[in-house]
Amino acid sequence: MVTTETFPAIGHVYEARFGELAFHLQFDANGSTMRFAPADAPDFAEAEAVTYRATAIRACVFMVTWSEADGTTVTHVEDFENGIVHTNITKPDHSFLNLSGGWSLLT
């Protein structure tokens, strides 16, 4: 199980930016729930809450996975040291997205 000592995102909001496409991710203090919303959303009031799993790859790098209500599955590799995020997304229609971008702490 990840803890605040090992997974730096717990209790914080991060931005994942893939060019013009950007999302804010709010990691709850419980270490297992996260909400995400488009970066231009005013807050997380309409955001979907998901249960995620964070697995340490090495110091400051984590693989984070979750499933969304519509069946979308997401895998992130979040590099907190270098500010990079890689994502692989499988949508309900089985189409696949593979993106890399910036990873930054907002709050």
DSSP file (Angstrom, degrees, kcal/mol; ACC not computed):
  #  RESIDUE AA STRUCTURE BP1 BP2  ACC     N-H-->O    O-->H-N    N-H-->O    O-->H-N    TCO  KAPPA ALPHA  PHI   PSI    X-CA   Y-CA   Z-CA
    1    1 A M              0   0    0      0, 0.0     2,-0.2     0, 0.0    54,-0.1   0.000 360.0 360.0 360.0 135.1    0.0    0.0    0.0
    2    2 A V        -     0   0    0     29,-0.2     2,-0.3    52,-0.2    53,-0.0  -0.496 360.0-169.8 -79.5 153.8    1.3    3.4   -0.9
    3    3 A T    >>  -     0   0    0     -2,-0.2     4,-3.4     7,-0.0     3,-1.0  -0.816  42.5 -93.9-133.2 173.5    1.4    6.1    1.8
    4    4 A T  T 34 S+     0   0    0     -2,-0.3    -2,-0.0     1,-0.3     6,-0.0   0.769 125.4  58.3 -61.6 -23.9    2.1    9.8    2.0
    5    5 A E  T 34 S+     0   0    0      1,-0.1    -1,-0.3     3,-0.0    -3,-0.0   0.782 119.8  26.2 -74.9 -26.2    5.7    8.9    2.6
    6    6 A T  T <4 S+     0   0    0     -3,-1.0    54,-0.3     1,-0.2    -2,-0.2   0.820 118.4  51.6-107.0 -38.8    6.0    7.0   -0.6
    7    7 A F    ><  -     0   0    0     -4,-3.4     3,-1.3     1,-0.1    -1,-0.2  -0.874  64.4-163.4-106.2 105.6    3.4    8.4   -3.1
    8    8 A P  T 3  S+     0   0    0      0, 0.0    -1,-0.1     0, 0.0    -4,-0.1   0.647  79.0  69.5 -66.3 -16.1    3.8   12.2   -3.3
    9    9 A A  T >   +     0   0    0      2,-0.1     3,-2.5     3,-0.0    18,-0.4   0.740  67.1 115.5 -75.9 -22.1    0.4   12.8   -5.0
   10   10 A I  T <  S+     0   0    0     -3,-1.3    19,-0.2     1,-0.3    18,-0.2  -0.240  88.7   7.6 -56.5 125.7   -1.7   11.9   -1.9
   11   11 A G  T 3  S+     0   0    0     16,-1.5    -1,-0.3    17,-0.4     2,-0.3   0.557 115.8  96.9  82.1   9.3   -3.6   15.0   -0.7
   12   12 A H    <   -     0   0    0     -3,-2.5    15,-2.8    15,-0.2     2,-0.5  -0.783  67.8-126.2-127.2 168.8   -2.5   17.1   -3.7
   13   13 A V  E     -A   26   0A   0     -2,-0.3    93,-3.2    13,-0.2    94,-1.5  -0.972  28.5-174.8-115.2 130.5   -3.8   18.2   -7.1
   14   14 A Y  E     -AB  25 105A   0     11,-2.5    11,-3.0    -2,-0.5     2,-0.5  -0.870  18.2-134.9-120.5 155.2   -1.7   17.6  -10.2
   15   15 A E  E     -AB  24 104A   0     89,-2.9    89,-2.1    -2,-0.3     2,-0.6  -0.951   8.7-162.1-110.7 130.9   -2.0   18.6  -13.8
   16   16 A A  E     -AB  23 103A   0      7,-2.6     7,-2.4    -2,-0.5     2,-0.5  -0.963  16.1-171.0-106.1 116.9   -1.4   16.2  -16.6
   17   17 A R  E     +AB  22 102A   0     85,-2.4    85,-2.0    -2,-0.6     2,-0.5  -0.948  18.7 176.3-120.0 120.7   -0.9   18.2  -19.8
   18   18 A F  E >   -A   21   0A   0      3,-3.8     3,-1.7    -2,-0.5     2,-0.4  -0.733  67.4 -74.6-117.5  77.0   -0.7   16.5  -23.2
   19   19 A G  T 3  S-     0   0    0     -2,-0.5    -1,-0.1     1,-0.3    83,-0.1  -0.554 116.1  -7.6  66.8-124.8   -0.4   19.6  -25.5
   20   20 A E  T 3  S+     0   0    0     -2,-0.4     2,-0.6    -3,-0.1    -1,-0.3   0.696 123.8  84.6 -75.5 -19.4   -3.9   21.2  -25.7
   21   21 A L  E <   +A   18   0A   0     -3,-1.7    -3,-3.8    17,-0.0     2,-0.3  -0.751  59.8 163.8 -88.0 121.2   -5.5   18.3  -23.7
   22   22 A A  E     -A   17   0A   0     -2,-0.6    17,-2.3    -5,-0.2     2,-0.3  -0.997  17.2-172.3-143.8 145.6   -5.1   18.8  -20.0
   23   23 A F  E     -AC  16  38A   0     -7,-2.4    -7,-2.6    -2,-0.3     2,-0.4  -0.963  17.9-137.9-133.4 149.5   -6.6   17.3  -16.8
   24   24 A H  E     -AC  15  37A   0     13,-3.1    13,-2.1    -2,-0.3     2,-0.5  -0.926  18.2-160.2-105.5 135.2   -6.5   18.1  -13.1
   25   25 A L  E     -AC  14  36A   0    -11,-3.0   -11,-2.5    -2,-0.4     2,-0.7  -0.971   2.7-161.2-120.3 122.0   -6.2   15.1  -10.8
   26   26 A Q  E     -AC  13  35A   0      9,-3.4     9,-2.4    -2,-0.5     2,-0.7  -0.901   7.3-157.8-107.2 110.1   -7.1   15.5   -7.1
   27   27 A F  E     - C   0  34A   0    -15,-2.8   -16,-1.5    -2,-0.7   -15,-0.2  -0.791  17.8-133.1 -91.6 116.0   -5.7   12.7   -5.0
   28   28 A D    >   -     0   0    0      5,-2.6     3,-1.6    -2,-0.7   -17,-0.4  -0.223  18.8-113.5 -67.6 157.6   -7.7   12.3   -1.8
   29   29 A A  T 3  S+     0   0    0      1,-0.3    -1,-0.1   -19,-0.2   -25,-0.1   0.647 107.6  76.7 -65.9 -16.3   -5.9   12.0    1.6
   30   30 A N  T 3  S-     0   0    0      3,-0.1    -1,-0.3     1,-0.1   -20,-0.0   0.623 100.1-128.4 -73.5 -10.7   -7.1    8.4    2.0
   31   31 A G  S <  S+     0   0    0     -3,-1.6   -29,-0.2     2,-0.2    23,-0.2   0.617  92.7  63.2  77.4  11.9   -4.5    7.2   -0.5
   32   32 A S  S    S+     0   0    0      1,-0.2    20,-2.2    21,-0.1     2,-0.4   0.484  83.8  72.0-141.7 -10.5   -7.0    5.3   -2.7
   33   33 A T  E     + D   0  51A   0     18,-0.2    -5,-2.6    -5,-0.2     2,-0.3  -0.918  50.3 175.8-118.0 139.5   -9.5    7.8   -4.3
   34   34 A M  E     -CD  27  50A   0     16,-2.4    16,-2.9    -2,-0.4     2,-0.4  -0.990  14.6-155.4-139.6 145.9   -8.8   10.3   -7.0
   35   35 A R  E     -CD  26  49A   0     -9,-2.4    -9,-3.4    -2,-0.3     2,-0.4  -0.940  12.5-167.1-118.2 145.3  -11.0   12.7   -8.9
   36   36 A F  E     +CD  25  48A   0     12,-1.1    12,-0.7    -2,-0.4   -11,-0.2  -0.979  10.6 167.3-134.2 148.4  -10.2   14.1  -12.3
   37   37 A A  E     -C   24   0A   0    -13,-2.1   -13,-3.1    -2,-0.4     7,-0.1  -0.984  46.1 -82.4-151.5 154.0  -11.6   16.9  -14.4
   38   38 A P  E >   -C   23   0A   0      0, 0.0     3,-2.2     0, 0.0   -15,-0.3  -0.309  46.3-115.6 -55.8 146.7  -10.7   18.9  -17.5
   39   39 A A  T 3  S+     0   0    0    -17,-2.3   -16,-0.1     1,-0.3   -18,-0.0   0.773 114.9  56.2 -59.7 -26.6   -8.2   21.6  -16.7
   40   40 A D  T 3  S+     0   0    0    -18,-0.3    -1,-0.3   -16,-0.0   -17,-0.1   0.451  80.5 111.7 -87.9   1.4  -10.7   24.3  -17.6
   41   41 A A  S <  S-     0   0    0     -3,-2.2    -4,-0.1     1,-0.1     3,-0.0  -0.488  73.0-129.9 -70.2 144.1  -13.4   23.0  -15.2
   42   42 A P  S    S-     0   0    0      0, 0.0     2,-0.2     0, 0.0    -1,-0.1   0.799  76.1 -30.1 -68.4 -26.9  -14.0   25.4  -12.3
   43   43 A D  S    S-     0   0    0      0, 0.0     3,-0.3     0, 0.0    -2,-0.0  -0.872  71.5 -82.5-165.9-165.2  -13.6   22.7   -9.6
   44   44 A F  S >  S+     0   0    0     -2,-0.2     3,-1.2     1,-0.2    -8,-0.1   0.189  84.7 112.6-103.1  15.8  -14.1   19.0   -8.9
   45   45 A A  T 3  S+     0   0    0      1,-0.3    -1,-0.2     3,-0.0     0, 0.0   0.849  89.0  32.3 -58.7 -37.1  -17.9   19.3   -8.2
   46   46 A E  T 3  S+     0   0    0     -3,-0.3    -1,-0.3     2,-0.1    -2,-0.1   0.322  95.7 124.5 -99.9   5.6  -18.8   17.3  -11.3
   47   47 A A    <   -     0   0    0     -3,-1.2     2,-0.3     1,-0.1   -10,-0.1  -0.379  63.3-119.1 -75.4 143.7  -15.7   15.1  -11.3
   48   48 A E  E     -D   36   0A   0    -12,-0.7   -12,-1.1    -2,-0.1     2,-0.5  -0.620  23.5-139.6 -76.6 135.7  -15.9   11.4  -11.3
   49   49 A A  E     -D   35   0A   0     -2,-0.3     2,-0.3   -14,-0.2   -14,-0.2  -0.843  25.1-178.6 -96.2 133.4  -14.3    9.7   -8.3
   50   50 A V  E     -D   34   0A   0    -16,-2.9   -16,-2.4    -2,-0.5     2,-0.6  -0.920  29.5-121.6-128.3 155.6  -12.2    6.6   -9.0
   51   51 A T  E     -D   33   0A   0     -2,-0.3    16,-0.5    16,-0.3     2,-0.3  -0.871  38.7-170.3 -93.7 125.9  -10.3    4.1   -6.9
   52   52 A Y  E     -E   66   0A   0    -20,-2.2     2,-0.4    -2,-0.6    14,-0.2  -0.714  18.8-144.6-114.9 165.4   -6.7    4.0   -8.1
   53   53 A R  E     -E   65   0A   0     12,-1.9    12,-2.3    -2,-0.3     2,-0.5  -0.997  11.9-160.8-128.8 127.3   -3.7    1.8   -7.3
   54   54 A A  E     -E   64   0A   0     -2,-0.4     2,-0.5    10,-0.2    10,-0.2  -0.935   6.2-171.0-110.2 128.1   -0.2    3.3   -7.3
   55   55 A T  E     -E   63   0A   0      8,-2.9     8,-2.8    -2,-0.5     2,-0.2  -0.976  24.2-123.5-120.4 125.6    2.8    1.0   -7.6
   56   56 A A  E     +E   62   0A   0     -2,-0.5     6,-0.2     6,-0.2     3,-0.1  -0.485  27.6 176.2 -68.7 131.6    6.3    2.2   -7.1
   57   57 A I  E    S-     0   0A   0      4,-2.9     2,-0.3     1,-0.6     5,-0.2   0.803  70.1 -38.9 -96.6 -48.4    8.6    1.7  -10.0
   58   58 A R  E >  S-E   61   0A   0      3,-1.4     3,-2.3     0, 0.0    -1,-0.6  -0.906  96.9 -38.9-160.9-179.8   11.6    3.5   -8.5
   59   59 A A  T 3  S-     0   0    0     -2,-0.3    22,-0.1     1,-0.3     3,-0.1  -0.293 130.3  -0.8 -53.3 126.2   12.1    6.5   -6.4
   60   60 A C  T 3  S+     0   0    0    -54,-0.3    20,-2.7     1,-0.1    21,-0.7   0.526 112.5 100.0  71.2   9.8    9.7    9.3   -7.5
   61   61 A V  E <   +EF  58  79A   0     -3,-2.3    -4,-2.9    18,-0.2    -3,-1.4  -0.992  46.7 174.2-129.1 127.3    8.2    7.2  -10.3
   62   62 A F  E     -EF  56  78A   0     16,-2.2    16,-3.1    -2,-0.4     2,-0.6  -0.976  29.8-138.7-133.8 143.0    4.8    5.4  -10.0
   63   63 A M  E     -EF  55  77A   0     -8,-2.8    -8,-2.9    -2,-0.4     2,-0.5  -0.911  28.1-169.4 -95.1 124.1    2.5    3.4  -12.2
   64   64 A V  E     -EF  54  76A   0     12,-2.6    12,-3.3    -2,-0.6     2,-0.3  -0.969   5.5-177.5-121.4 126.3   -1.0    4.5  -11.4
   65   65 A T  E     +EF  53  75A   0    -12,-2.3   -12,-1.9    -2,-0.5     2,-0.3  -0.912   8.7 156.0-126.3 149.7   -4.0    2.6  -12.7
   66   66 A W  E     -EF  52  74A   0      8,-2.0     8,-2.7    -2,-0.3     2,-0.4  -0.982  29.8-132.1-161.4 163.2   -7.8    3.0  -12.5
   67   67 A S  E     - F   0  73A   0    -16,-0.5   -16,-0.3    -2,-0.3     6,-0.2  -0.955  23.2-142.0-118.5 140.7  -11.1    2.1  -14.2
   68   68 A E    >   -     0   0    0      4,-3.1     3,-2.1    -2,-0.4   -18,-0.1  -0.598  28.0-104.4-101.1 164.0  -13.8    4.6  -14.9
   69   69 A A  T 3  S+     0   0    0      1,-0.3    -1,-0.1    -2,-0.2   -19,-0.0   0.803 119.1  55.1 -57.9 -32.9  -17.6    4.2  -14.7
   70   70 A D  T 3  S-     0   0    0      2,-0.1    -1,-0.3     1,-0.1    -3,-0.0   0.449 125.1 -98.4 -83.0   1.7  -17.9    4.0  -18.5
   71   71 A G  S <  S+     0   0    0     -3,-2.1    -2,-0.1     1,-0.3     2,-0.1   0.346  75.3 144.6  98.9  -5.4  -15.4    1.2  -18.8
   72   72 A T        -     0   0    0     -5,-0.1    -4,-3.1    17,-0.0     2,-0.4  -0.443  35.0-154.6 -63.3 136.1  -12.4    3.3  -19.8
   73   73 A T  E     -FG  67  90A   0     17,-2.4    17,-2.3    -6,-0.2     2,-0.4  -0.939   9.3-166.4-115.3 142.9   -9.2    2.0  -18.2
   74   74 A V  E     -FG  66  89A   0     -8,-2.7    -8,-2.0    -2,-0.4     2,-0.4  -0.983  12.3-174.2-131.9 136.2   -6.2    4.2  -17.6
   75   75 A T  E     -FG  65  88A   0     13,-2.1    13,-2.4    -2,-0.4     2,-0.4  -0.992  11.7-174.1-126.8 123.6   -2.6    3.5  -16.8
   76   76 A H  E     -FG  64  87A   0    -12,-3.3   -12,-2.6    -2,-0.4     2,-0.5  -0.887  19.6-156.2-110.1 145.5   -0.2    6.4  -15.9
   77   77 A V  E     -FG  63  86A   0      9,-2.5     9,-2.0    -2,-0.4     2,-0.6  -0.967  23.7-164.1-113.0 109.9    3.5    6.4  -15.3
   78   78 A E  E     -FG  62  85A   0    -16,-3.1   -16,-2.2    -2,-0.5     2,-0.8  -0.854  10.1-165.7-103.9 116.5    4.0    9.5  -13.2
   79   79 A D  E  >> +FG  61  84A   0      5,-3.1     5,-1.5    -2,-0.6     4,-1.2  -0.860   7.9 179.4-104.3 100.0    7.5   10.8  -12.9
   80   80 A F  T  45S+     0   0    0    -20,-2.7    -1,-0.2    -2,-0.8   -19,-0.1   0.741  78.4  55.0 -73.9 -24.7    7.5   13.2  -10.0
   81   81 A E  T  45S+     0   0    0    -21,-0.7    -1,-0.2     1,-0.2   -20,-0.1   0.895 120.0  27.9 -75.5 -41.4   11.2   14.0  -10.3
   82   82 A N  T  45S-     0   0    0    -22,-0.2    -2,-0.2     2,-0.1    -1,-0.2   0.443 103.4-119.9-104.2  -1.5   11.2   15.0  -14.0
   83   83 A G  T  <5 +     0   0    0     -4,-1.2    20,-1.9     1,-0.2     2,-0.4   0.894  66.6 133.8  67.0  41.4    7.6   16.3  -14.3
   84   84 A I  E   < -GH  79 102A   0     -5,-1.5    -5,-3.1    18,-0.3     2,-0.4  -0.956  35.2-169.6-126.2 142.3    6.6   13.8  -16.9
   85   85 A V  E     -GH  78 101A   0     16,-2.3    16,-2.5    -2,-0.4     2,-0.4  -0.999   2.6-166.9-130.1 135.1    3.5   11.6  -17.3
   86   86 A H  E     -GH  77 100A   0     -9,-2.0    -9,-2.5    -2,-0.4     2,-0.4  -0.954  14.7-169.7-113.9 137.8    2.9    8.8  -19.8
   87   87 A T  E     -GH  76  99A   0     12,-3.2    12,-2.2    -2,-0.4     2,-0.4  -0.982  19.3-168.0-134.2 145.1   -0.6    7.4  -20.2
   88   88 A N  E     -GH  75  98A   0    -13,-2.4   -13,-2.1    -2,-0.4     2,-0.4  -0.997  17.9-174.2-126.1 123.4   -2.2    4.5  -21.9
   89   89 A I  E     -GH  74  97A   0      8,-2.6     8,-2.8    -2,-0.4     2,-0.6  -0.974  14.7-163.8-125.8 128.7   -6.0    4.6  -22.2
   90   90 A T  E     -GH  73  96A   0    -17,-2.3   -17,-2.4    -2,-0.4     6,-0.2  -0.962  19.3-151.7-109.9 119.2   -8.4    2.0  -23.5
   91   91 A K    >   -     0   0    0      4,-2.5     3,-2.6    -2,-0.6   -20,-0.1  -0.392  31.2 -99.7 -86.6 165.1  -11.8    3.4  -24.2
   92   92 A P  T 3  S+     0   0    0      0, 0.0    -1,-0.1     0, 0.0   -21,-0.0   0.783 124.8  56.8 -56.7 -28.5  -15.1    1.5  -24.1
   93   93 A D  T 3  S-     0   0    0      2,-0.1     3,-0.1     1,-0.0   -21,-0.0   0.359 120.6-111.1 -84.4   7.8  -15.0    1.0  -27.9
   94   94 A H  S <  S+     0   0    0     -3,-2.6     2,-0.1     1,-0.3    -1,-0.0   0.511  70.9 143.3  74.5   8.5  -11.6   -0.6  -27.4
   95   95 A S        -     0   0    0     -5,-0.0    -4,-2.5     1,-0.0     2,-0.4  -0.461  41.3-139.4 -72.6 156.7   -9.7    2.3  -29.1
   96   96 A F  E     - H   0  90A   0     -6,-0.2     2,-0.4    -2,-0.1    -6,-0.2  -0.960  15.5-165.3-128.7 133.9   -6.4    3.0  -27.5
   97   97 A L  E     - H   0  89A   0     -8,-2.8    -8,-2.6    -2,-0.4     2,-0.4  -0.946   2.3-173.0-117.1 140.0   -4.6    6.2  -26.7
   98   98 A N  E     + H   0  88A   0     -2,-0.4     2,-0.3   -10,-0.2   -10,-0.2  -0.958  19.6 164.1-133.0 113.1   -0.9    6.5  -25.9
   99   99 A L  E     - H   0  87A   0    -12,-2.2   -12,-3.2    -2,-0.4     2,-0.3  -0.925  21.8-164.3-132.5 152.7    0.2   10.0  -24.7
  100  100 A S  E     + H   0  86A   0     -2,-0.3     2,-0.3   -14,-0.2   -14,-0.2  -0.987  29.5 127.4-132.2 146.0    3.1   11.6  -22.9
  101  101 A G  E     - H   0  85A   0    -16,-2.5   -16,-2.3    -2,-0.3   -83,-0.2  -0.897  51.3 -38.3-168.7-162.4    3.2   15.1  -21.4
  102  102 A G  E     -BH  17  84A   0    -85,-2.0   -85,-2.4    -2,-0.3     2,-0.4  -0.508  36.4-162.0 -85.0 150.0    3.9   17.3  -18.5
  103  103 A W  E     +B   16   0A   0    -20,-1.9     2,-0.4   -87,-0.2   -87,-0.2  -0.969  20.5 168.8-133.4 112.4    3.1   16.5  -14.9
  104  104 A S  E     -B   15   0A   0    -89,-2.1   -89,-2.9    -2,-0.4     2,-0.4  -0.975  35.5-118.5-136.9 144.8    3.0   19.4  -12.4
  105  105 A L  E     +B   14   0A   0     -2,-0.4   -91,-0.2   -91,-0.2    -2,-0.0  -0.614  28.4 173.2 -75.6 128.3    1.9   20.0   -8.8
  106  106 A L              0   0    0    -93,-3.2   -92,-0.2    -2,-0.4    -1,-0.2   0.805 360.0 360.0-101.3 -47.3   -0.9   22.6   -8.5
  107  107 A T              0   0    0    -94,-1.5   -93,-0.1     0, 0.0    -2,-0.1   0.305 360.0 360.0-145.8 360.0   -1.7   22.4   -4.8
